[in-house]
């Protein structure tokens, strides 16, 4: 038995097409408007003929089939129930006519859908023809572009050879400048070693000065501590005398005298502290002299550094020229790689076209 076109469709493909139709129909609100065959084909990723066949069958299933209507009334029924049968027959005819009108309306709707589908297929065919013309035009342009890229490839190869030769010359000059820079680095290292020795001597002097200063500060702190202890003891005795009796004015006078002595001792300690500070200033002057010596050494090192910087500047200029040549070479190589990539893509595009 011959199978219908719908039954001949692969079940998986048919299920995928119906799923796409249902999704699009849901997006349209499940009304009188149906999705187009092109939208269904794009979503289901199937060929146009299969989509059209399954879509037509699906739309046919959306319409109800008209019920069969009796054509004639049996004679025994006419004879027995002529009046009742007339009423029933009139109602049946009306129902049949209504079913017929509904079937005609659905047939008209299906015919309109078929016309729409035919128009969509024609538009899709015209679009395919347009794409084919565009593909042929693109192929011609690609062939012309291939010839142009071949010429550019030859020119870039010549420029690449010239750039390589220039880079070799720049590299030679850069090596010479690098050798001179290394010689100046050795001289600068010697100057730095001498500066480090001066700095070490200055650091040792600072450490000695700080040690002496700490020792003098300790002595002054001990004297101040003893004075503070005497002052605290005097204050304690004064407070005890005040608590015992107001009549011991003589003892209070003695305590005040001792307090004055303690203050005199504190002033003497302050004088000692001023002497220590004066000695500290002398040490600082010595440190400043050493700093001047260090500044002279650093000035000499600065002169050597300036000479090194000049040579470095010359070397940097040579290196910049070499770098510029390298970048030009890299750009030329990049352009050459891009041309080769375009050639490969062009050949890849031409291969399928020749196969077709």
Secondary structure, DSSP 8 states (H G I E B T S, - for coil): ----TTTTS-HHHHHHHHHHHHHHHHHTTSSS----HHHHHHHHT--HHHHHHHHHHHHHHHS--------S--HHHHHHSHHHHHHHHHHHHHHHHHHHHHHHHHHHHHHHHHHHHHHHHHHHHHHHHHHHHHHHHHHHHHHHHHHHHHHHHHHHHHHHHHHHHHHHHHHHHHHHHHHHHHHHHHHHHHHHHHHHHHHHHHHHHHHHHHHHHHHHHHHHHHHHHHHHHHHHHHHHHHHHHHHH-TT-HHHHHHHHHHHHHHHHHHHHHHHHHHHHHHHHHHHHHHHHHHHHHHHHHHHHHHHHHHHHHHHHHHHHHHHHHHHHHHHHHHHHHHHHHHHHHHHHHHHHHHHHHHH-
